[in-house]
Amino acid sequence: MPVYVDVDRCIGCRSCEVACQRVHGGIGHIHVHFVGDFASVPIFCHHCEEASCTIACFSGALYKDGERTAFDVKKCTGCGLCSLACPYGVVWTDKIAHKCDLCEGRAEPACVATCPANALTTDYELASRRERARAARAAAKGGRR
């Protein structure tokens, strides 16, 4: 259940960051990246099918649990190899590793539930429909996205 981002909808309010921090005791696991005045993009774990962070983690703290890339804080040594291995740069270390856990145990990740612009979703079909509609609008204008 990855979280999909609709960059065109994101308003850069950082509500997702605050919701993540609230759920995780003050330490957020996502960050909103600002690209000048052009866009804001929430950045968090992609829960890759073949997650390189889990391969790099020799202690077994990072592991695959179905579709989710899970994290066992008790096993983490804080070595930082997972951070180096992540191709998206979304795993970071501060004595231990930190990454999005999709708000394990909740019906819906806090970032998705909180986003006032509905820029975040776990619904692949909805994300696909939005992207196809955006591509169709761009094609109708004769340009690219």
Secondary structure by P-SEA (a helix, b strand, c coil): cbbbbccccccccaaaaaaaaaaccccccbbbbbccccbbbbbccccccccccccccccccccccccccccccccccccccccccccccccccccccccccccccccccccccccccccccccaaaaaaaaaaaaaaaaaacccc
